[in-house]
Amino acid sequence: MKRIIVTCLLLWPLLATAELGGPSLESPGNDVYDTESLRRGAKLYVDRCLGCHSLKHMRYRRLQKDLGFSEAEIKQLFPTLERVVGSMTTAMDSKDAERWFGVAAPDLSERARALGTDWLYTYLRTFYVDDERPFGVNNWVFKDVAMPHVFWDLQGEQRAVIKKIDEMPVIVRLEQAKPGKLSAKEFDLAVTDLVNFLDYVAEPAQLERRSLGKWVLLFLLIFGFVSYKLKKEYWKDIH
Ligand code: HEC
């Protein structure tokens, strides 16, 4: 009996969130080895996120090297940077941020690992109009979030379709209220690039492992060939 009660208590938060009707998370299907996608994601991040969210663990030089940005491209990406040194901090003072948003915008270096790419992908696509919130938007995944909808021009506006279930208003889906500059499909792809970039930032060494993997395979192939030849050579005398 005790066990049943404990199980119920442990499951309660899960049941409670299910009841509030958060969306099921969707997968971005991103690929951290797709350098073009990472480059697009990096640009989008600098344009739309870096003003508020730093990436303290990401160094400019590393970004340049891993994503193959030329010196001119990196200067274009960060025009105010005098020398390409240090890590991606934000221009915004965290005190200002707290004054404006009530909370500081967290550093996103490692959040992709903690939150997961599905969560990020769904979160960034589920802002909807809510006149009761300070920025006029709410989010389906992160209720009452203190972040504005930074993609409103690209995505357009979404409205929540609400149904009453047991007297409780529950969001059943979001629908497009005003179109944005991008079609839904193009917007999803842009968010995939961005999430891909955050996935890479959370663990830049992922890329090295892959390129190391190639050398290991090549080594094994050559080594295999040489041993095969050697074996033939030895057996020739024995037969
Ligand atoms: C105008 C400032 C601002 C901009 C620009 C901005 N954010 Fe935020 N963001 C915030 C604030 C403030 C929070 C904290 C919200 C809260 O806790 O309620 C937040 C929260 C988040 C969270 C949740 C983090 C967590 O640890 O729970 C993620 C993920 C996020 N932002 C991603 C992004 C991405 C990606 C972009 C660029 C597309 C972006 N944000 C642009 C202010 C901003």
Boltz pocket constraint, residues with backbone or C-beta under 6 A from the ligand:
constraints:
  - pocket:
      binder: B
      contacts: [[A, 44], [A, 45], [A, 48], [A, 49], [A, 50], [A, 51], [A, 52], [A, 53], [A, 97], [A, 101], [A, 103], [A, 104], [A, 105], [A, 106], [A, 108], [A, 111], [A, 120], [A, 123], [A, 124], [A, 144], [A, 145], [A, 146], [A, 147], [A, 148], [A, 150], [A, 194]]
      max_distance: 6.0
